[in-house]
Amino acid sequence: MLSRAFTKSVRKSPRIDTGESSCRSVSIYDYEDCIFGFMDIDVPLILCEDVGGPGGDQHTLREVLRGSVGVMGAGRLGMTEKIVLSEGRVWAVKRFRKAGVRKGEFGRRIQRLAEVSQRCRYLVPVTGYLYAKRIKFVVSDYYPMGSLADLLAGARDLGHTALVWNQRLTIIQNIAWAIAFIHSQSPSQDKRLQLNVHGNVKASNVMINVDFTACLSDYGCAQLAERVEVSDTWQRKPPPPGPQKKVYCEVLCQTSDIYNFGIIMLDLLGGTKAPSLRDCIMEKIEEIKSGNCDFFEGNFEGKEQNQALIVLDLALACTHESPEARPSIERIVIHLGNVIGKIRE
């Protein structure tokens, strides 16, 4: 039985803990007293009902503020909170630190992204949004199992049950299908909104279902808000390989999505340090393949090890320093399909 705590109570203290071991961050609820005096907290949420969003009673910012029970994660775009409404409905709300577009364009983009995300089972559906003077956020489904980053950190740091090889491979394939769906969007652009790029692929945006299948969240969010430099202590991702180099690529293009997918694969294969040691892995690849160099995080043997080596080659190709040399998502899906097929033989 897997047991994990993905949220922390945030009502006891409004202080932000910037310690390296803390995932504590300020909640929307912490700002409630300030917000009450400066804005209309009865502003309604806009729900994407036409594409399968939640219907029923009209919800307001006041309900969201009072329903916040904990911070699930935080990054440069914003923070994500678990919201429990009075009738028991549970949402994940991503609040942006700094919106990148005005109200009308923000709403238009959300509606368009919602239409796309609802058509793919491997994307977390966008169900609504709110744009107020001091708060801008999007609403999506809540996943009790948390993110891939949560799952990996729980096993590595807290002794929770580690993912077995088939679960890791399924998660990798599900992410690939999600990216493939996004990259295949046609038309690729809707006015100034680029529909065929995710823009923020990383382990903390891979949500895990109870059957260990995966869904990719935050589709298009990089085109709704600006990135702000913050202390990102929640996501348990590998340390950067250099003082001025980030692990994930933030350029808005398909080859960056591929690169970041490769980083996730390296993390799943070799642990937290693997993505920052790509050059070292390349130097020792023959030793890894011959079994003379211990690389894989899991205890993979026989057929599983052979499959892991194939995925490792794919991850290294995806993280090639030259964007033009990285494989397309179509090639990746075919390659992974062949690996999955070998499991069933």
N, C-alpha and C positions, 0 to 999 in steps of 0.2 A: 504494500500500500504506500503510495507516494503522498507525503504531507509537506506542504510548503506554505509559507506566509508571503504573499506577494505585495501586500500593502502594509503600511504602518499608520498607526493612529496619529493624526496631526492636529487634534483639537486641544491638546494639553499645553502646547507652547508654540508661539509664532516664530521662534528663532530658527534660523537656517544653520544646520551643522555642515560645515565644509570639510570635515575630517575625511581622510582617505577611505576609512572603513564604513562610512555611513552612507545610507541611501536616503537620508532624511531630506525633505524639501518642503517649501511652504505650500500649503493647500489653498485652493480657491477660497475655502471657508475662512481662512485666516484674514482675508481682506474684507470680510463681510461688513464689519462696522464702518470701515472707510467707504465702501461702495454704497452703503445705505444713504450716506449723506451727500453723495456726489452724482448719483445717476438713478435712473428709473429701473429698479430691480424687478419690476413686473413685465419687462419687455419679453415677448413670447419667443420660444424657440421655433425656428422654421424647420419643419419635418418633411423629409423627402418621401411623402406618402405615395406619390405617383410611381415610385420605383421600389415599393415594398417597404418603406420606412414605417416606424411605429405610428399607428393612428390613435384614435380615442381622444381623451381629454387634452386640452391645450396646456403645455408645460411652460413654465417661466424661468427666468434667471434666478428668482428667489428660491424655487424648488431645487435647482441645481446647487446653489450655494449651501442650502441646508442639507442636501443629500450627499455631499462629499464626505467619504469615509476614509480616504487614504490616497497617497501618491503611489502610483505604480511604477513610474519612471520619469526621467527628465533628461533633456538634451538641449542642443542649441536652438532648435525650432520652438520648443516649448515643453510643457509637462503634461503627463497623462494621469488622470485620476479616476478612481472607481466611484461611481455615483449610484446610490440606492434611493429610488423615489418612494413616496409614501405607499403606493400600491404594490411595492415589491419589485418593480422593474429595475433591472441593473444595466447600467451603461458604462462605457469607457468614454471619457471626455478629454480631448486633447486641446489644451489652452495654449495659444500661441503667445510668445513673448513680444513679437512685433509683427503686425500684419503687413504684408507686402503690397496689398491692393486695397482700393476703396470698397465701401460697403456693397454697392451694386455689382461690381465685378467679382467681389468675394463670393456673393451668393450665386451668381451665374456659374462660376467655376465649380462650386460645391455641387450644384445640381448636375452639372455635366459629369463630374467625377463619380457622383452617386449612380448615374445611369450606367456608366461603364463597370463600376465595381460590382453592381448587382448581377451582372451577367457572367461572372466567373466565380465558381465555388472555392477557388484558392485565393481570393482576395477578400479581406475584411470589408464588409459593406458599409458605406457611409450612409447614415440614416437621418442626419439633421445637422443644423448649425445655429450659431447665434453670433451676431455682430453688434456689439454695444460700444460705447465710447471708450471704456476702460478694459473690456474683456471681449476677446474673439475666440471662439472655439468650434470644434466639430464633434459630432456625436457618432459613435459606432458601437458595434456589438462588444460585449464583455466576454473575455475568455478566462474562466476560472483557473486553468492550468498555467496561465501566464505566458511569457514569451520564451523563445529559445534561449535567450541570454539568462533568464531566470532558471531554466531547467539545467543548463550547463553549470551555472554558478552553484546551484543547490547540490549537484553531485560532486563538484570539485572542492567546495568550501565547507559544506554542511554534512557531507556524507550521505546524501540521498541516493536513491537507486540511479545508477548511470544508464544512459541510453545504450541499448544493444545495437549491433550493426544494422539490422533490418530497419529499425526505427530511424536511425541516422540517415539511411539511404532513402527512406520514404520521405522524410522531411526535405532532403535535398531535391528530390524529384518534384515535390509539391511546389517548392519555391521556383524551380525552373519553369513549371507550367504557368505559374502566376506571372512571371516575367515575360514568358512567351506570349501570353494573352495581351499583356500591355504593349509589348513591342509590335504586335500585329495590328494595332488599332489603325483603322482607315476611315475617314481622313486622319492623318497623324496630328493635325493641329486644328484647334477650334479658336479662331481669332488669335489671342496671345497665349492660349493655354495649349501646352504640348501634351497630347494624350498618349503618345507612344513611348514615354519615359516615366519610370517610377520616381527616381530622384533621391531616394533615401533608403536604399536597401541595406539593412544591417540586422544583426541577430536580435536586437531588442524590438524590431518591427516584424519579427516572425512569430505569430501567435500559434499556440499549440492546442489542439483539440484533445479530448479525453482519450481518443483512440490513437493519439500521437501522429495524426496527420497535421498539416500545417497550412496556415493562411497568412498571406503577406498584408500588412497594414501600412498606413500612412501614404497610400498611393496619391500622388499629386500634392501632398502637403508642402513640399519644397517650393511649389509655385503659388502658395497662399501666404507664406510668411518668410521673413528674413531670418537668417541664422545669427544668433547672438552668442558671444563668447561667455561661457559659464563653466562652473566646476561640474563636470559630468562624472559623478561618483556612483550613479545607480547602475549603469550598464557595465557588466563585468566583461569588458572586452580587452584584448591584448594590449600591452603597453606599446606606444609608438616606437618604431625602429630607430628614430633619431629625434632630437629635441625639437625640430621644426617640421617633422613629417607626421601626418595623421595616417591611421590605419585605413580608414575608409575614404573613398574619393567622393567629393561633393560637387563635381562638375555635372551639370544637368545634360546628360547625353546617354545613349544606350550603352556605349562602351564602358561608361562608369558603372552602370547597373551590373554589367558582366563582371567587372573588376571586383565590385563589392560582393557579388555572389561567390566569386572565387575565394575571397577572404573568409566568408562563412564556411565554405567547404573545408578550408585549411583548419579553421577552428574546430570543426566537428571531427576532423581526422586526427589532428596532432595536438590539440589542446590550446590553451590561451596564448602561448608563445609562438606557435607555428606561423601565424600570419606575418609576424615581424621578422621571421627568419627565412624568408623565401630564398634569398641568395644562398644561404647555407644549405637549405634543402636541395637546391639545384646542384650544389657541389657534391652532396652526399647521396644523390638519388640512386646511384648504382648500389651503394652500400645498403640503402634502405630496401631496395628491391631484392637484394640477396639475403636480407635478414641479418646483416652484420651491424646495422645501426638501428637502435630502438627509436622509432618515431611515433607510431600510432598510440593514441590515448587508450583505446580499447584493446582487449586481448583478442585480436583477430587472428584466426588460423585457417589454413587450408583455402577453401573457396572464398571465404570472407576476406582473407588477406589479399587474394588476387583481385577481388572486386575493389577493395580499398585502394590498391595500387593504381588501378585504372582511374578511379575518381581523383586520386592525387595528381595524376598526369593532367587531368582535366582542370583541376584547381590551379595548377601552375600555369597552364595555358591561359586561363581566365585572368590571372594576375600579371600577365606579361606587361613590362613597362611601356611597350608600344601599343597604343589603343588599336591600331590597324591589325596587329598580330593576334588579337584576342578573337576567339571563335564567336560566331553569332549564336543567339539563343536557340535558333532552329537546330544547329549542329549539336549543341549541348543536349537538347531534349532527345535527339536521336541517339546520341552516345549513351546517355543515362538509360534510355529504353533498352539498349542492348545489354547493359549491365544488369538491369532488373530482369530481363528475359533469361539471363544465365542463372539467376537464382531459382527460377521456376523449372529449369530443365532437370 
